[in-house]
Each structure stands twice: as C-alpha cells, then as structure tokens.
C-alpha cells in the first residue's frame, strides 16, 4: 500500500493539523475524501437529525473536531466551524474526518473543492510542499484586505491569522492590489464586457498581473472571463488560449476528473462550442 502523503498531528497554537510526510509536487492530489456527514439546506431540524443518525464511530470523529462557537449548541458549533460547501455556490455542506482538520493560511499551499462526479472533497497541492510542512488552505475563499481578513477570521473561527500577509503591519501594497482587483472584477462583470470587450480583456490582464504581484490565487475566474469575452466576439484563437490556461488551472487545483475540467477540455478543442460563441459578432481583441 502506498505511503500516505500526509499525517494529522498537533499543530502548535492551532490544535490539530495536516502535515506533509514527504515532498509533494504541485498538482498532486493529496487526499480525496467522502463526507462523515452531509447537511442539506433544509432547516435546523434536519441538521440535528443528520448528526443523530451518524454511526457511533463517525460521531466520535465528528465530536473530536474543533468548535469555534461555544455560544452555540455543540453540534451546531462544530458544523459552523468545520463544514465545507458542496460546490462553490451550494448551500449544502458536509463535514470531513481528515479534510476538516486542515488549518487556515492566507498563504495557502492547497485548494479544496467538491468533486460532484466522485462525490468527494479533494485536496490538490497548488505549489510544491516540502516534507514536514503544514498543509494549509484558505477558509475565506475571497480576496480581502488584511483588515477584512482578520475581522472575518476572528468572527467566524476565533483566531488571528499569522501568515506572511496578516502578520505584516505594512500591507498597503497588498491591500491596494486587492482593492484594484475588486474594481476590475466589478467592471468586467458589469456592462463593460458587452460595451467595450477590448477594455474588459485589458482589465482581465491587469488583474492577472496583480495576482502575480501579491502571490495570490483565483486566476481561474479571470481566465474564464477572458475565454468567454473572446468566444463571444469570435476571437477563437484567443479563446482557445484562455481555455488552455483555465484547463491547466483546473488540472492543478481540482484534477482531471470533474465537470469543469471536462467542459473546458471541450472548449479548448472547439471554442465555438460555447453557448455564447459569436453572439457579439466580431471585434478584434488581438493585443488588448
């Protein structure tokens, strides 16, 4: 049997955490895990029932997880602290025996995502992780300024992040980049993409440069924007370039088994297959 890539052990000042047992290469799937228990968005009574229906073994694992909300009933506090959504926009969630142990860092080295095809949560290394290093992810999944992150983490999880971004008091450059990314994102999402696609592609490229500048993540959203704008205005060679970037991003962060990877593999092979391809006629986006 292949040696596990991780071990769960005490993490100083954090309770328990996940650590690499050997060097892990970027793009490696570290763990793919089925839920201990599902929680569907059907109301508090069903949530409590789901906990009560757990096996004794799974309930033991569940109760051993951190509870950052002592003001709430224990089961609800554990769920609020540890549950992960079953998809980016899903209101359904689940708790996991191992993955729910992964600690937070804004300087993450893995991405977690729900694979609906496998019905498992997956953890992929987003950078090379040396043996002995803690495996950490971002609980917030949002671009925020230092102050916004610290407030949200304290309110939701009861701790102060000590990553390289949060520990530094001189965060003006980082915060300025985050705020500009938010501005550009709003402009891309507004009518700008329809009224001036060249400008929108420019915003996409600006955001990608800013993300590189702050060693951030989240490029896939903007690769998608670049692809969709290019396909909409019949720039199919450019659309393929964006689709290829997005495909590689999904491969690294989520693996090659899943709906998103398969969809963008199709778009990479044939950008004209996108449902909005050609809707805007043709506008040359070369050099935008």
N, C-alpha and C positions, 0 to 999 in steps of 0.2 A: 504494500500500500504506500502511495506517495506521501512523503512527509508534508504536514500542513505548513502553509506559508505564514501562519500567524499563531500567536499564543495570547490568551486572555489572562492578564495578571494585574497586580496592583500598579496603579499609575500615581506617583506622588502628587498629593494635593487634589486628585481627581476621582478617587475611588478606584474602580477597575477600568482597564482599557485594553486595546488590542495592539500588539507589537509584532513586527516582522521577525520571523525566525531565521530568515536568510535574505540575501539581496533579492529585491523584487523589481522586475523591469516594467517600465511604463507600458500600459496597455494590458497588463496581466489581470485576469480575473482572480481576485484573492479569495472570495467566497461567494457562493450562490445559495441562498438560504430560504426555506419555506417558513411562513409565519408560525409563531407559537399560537397566536390567536388573531382573528380578524375582528375589526369593529366597523360595522356599516353605519352610514349616516341615517339611522332610523330612530334615534331617540335614546335617552338615558336608560330606560328600562331594558332595551335590547343590549346595551353596552354591559350592564351589570349581569345580564343573563349569559352573555358570551364568556365573561370571567367565571361565572359559577359553573358553566358547562365544561371548563377545561379539565383535563386529566390531573390527577394529583401531582404527577411528575412535572407537567408543564406549568401548573400553578406554582410549584416550588420555584421554578426558574423565573416565572413572572414576578413573584414577590421579592426575589433577590435583586431586582433591578432598582436603580436609583429613583427616589421620589423627591422632586424639587418643589413639590407643592404640599407641604404638611398641613396647610389650611383646608385642603380638600379631603374627602374620604380616600383612604389609602389606594384602592384600586383605580379611582379616577386620577389621582395624582401620578401614579405610575404610568398610566396611559398618556396623560398630558405631557409627561417628561420624555417618554421613550417611543411613542408611536410614530410611524413614518407613513406618508400618504401612498396610496396605491396608484401612482401616476402623478404627473405634475399638477394637474388641476382637479384631482379626485378629492372628494370629501370623505371617502372611505379610507381606512388606515389599518395598520397591523403593527404588532409588537413582535420582536425577534429575540431569540435567546442570545445570539452572538452579536449580530449587527447592531442591536440596540445598545451594546456596550461601547461602541466606537465613540470616542470623545471628540469634542469640537476644536477646530482651529480655523481662523480666517485664512491662514496659510495652509490650506488643505493639501493632502497628497493622494486622496482617493475621491471618487464620486460614487454616490449610491443612487440606484434607480430601480424602479419596479419593472420587471420584465413580465408583461401580461401573457406572453406566449408560454413562458416557463412557469408562470405563477410563483415567481421567486424574486426576492430582493437581491440585487447583485452589487458587488463592490469591485471597482476596477481602479488600478493604480494610474493616476494622472501624471506621475513623474516617477523616476527611479527612486526606490525606497531602500536605503541601506539596512542590512541586518541589524536588529536591535532597536531600530527607530519606531516611535509610536505611529500607528496608522490613524490618521485624523481626517475628519470631513467637516463640511460647513453646515451647521444646523440652520442657518438663516436662508441660504439659497437666494440671497438678494444682494445687489450692490448697495452698500450703505456707507455713510461716512463713519469715521471712528466713533464719534459720539452716539450716532444712531445704533451702531452695532452693540456698544457697551450697554446702552439702556435696554435694548431688546433682549440681550442675553441675560442680563440681571433680572429682568421682569419675568422672562419665560423659563429660565433654567437656574437662576440663583447663583451665578458665578461671574467672575470678571475674567475675561479672556486675556491671556498673557502672550499671545502670538506676537510676531515681529511688527505687525501693523498696530495692534492695540496697545502694546507696551510702550511704544514710542509716543512721546507727547508732541513731537513735531510732525503732525500728519497733514499739514496744509497742502502739500503737493498731491498726496493721495486723495484727500477729500475733494480737491479741485477737479481731479481727473474723474472721480466718481460722479460729481455733480454735472460735469460736462457730458459724461456718458448718458446720464439720465435725460439731459436736454436733447441730445441727439436721438435717443431712443424714442422720445415723445414726438420729435419731428418726423422720424421715419414712420411712426405709427399713425400720424395724422394724415391729412390730405396731401402732404408734401410728396409722398411717393407717387401719387396719381398726377399731381400738377407739375412736378419737376423731378422726374426719375433720375436725371444726372446728378442733381444736388443730393438726392437721397443716397445714391451709391457713394457719393463723397462722404456723407455722414457715416455710412457703414464702414468705410475705410478708416475714417478718423477714429471711430470707436475701437476698431481692432488695434490700431496703433496705441491708443490709451490703455487698453487692456494689457498689452505687452509691457507698457511703461511701468505699470503697477504690479506686474507679475500676477495678474488676476486671471479669472476664468469666466466662462459664459460666452465664449466666442460662437458657439453653435447657433444661438439665437440670431446673431447678426449674419452668419453665413446663410442662414435660412432667408433673412431679409434680402441679401444680395442675390440669392438664387431666384427668389420669387419676383423681384423687380426686373431682373434680367430676362426671365422667361416671359413675363407679362408684355415686355416691349420687344420681344422676338430676337433678343441677343442670345442665341442658343449656344454659341461657343463660350461666351462669358458665363452663361447659366450653368454649363457643364463644369466650368472651373469652380464655381461656388458649390455646386453639388458634390464635387470631389472633396473639397475642403470639409464640407459638412459630413460626408460619409466617413472620412478619416477621424473626425472628431467623435462621431458616434462609435466607431470601432474602438477607439481608445477608452471612451467613458462608459460604454454600455455593451460592447461586444457585437458580434456579427449575427447573433440570433435575436431577432426582435423586429417589431413592426416598423419602427423608424429607420433602422438600417436597411431593411428590405425595400422600403418605399424610396429612399434616396439612392439606392443602388439602381432602381428602375429609372429615376430621374437622371442619374449620371449617364446611363446608357442611352436614354432618349428624353432630353429636356422638354420636348414637345408634348410629352405625356402628362405634364402638369395640367391641372384643371383650368388654370388661368393663362396658359401659354397663348401668347399672341393677342390677348384681349385689348391691349393698348396700341395695337398696330406696331409700327417700327420706329424706334428712336435709337440712334446710335449712342451707346453708352461706353464706347471704347475710350479709355483714358480718363473716365470720370472719377 
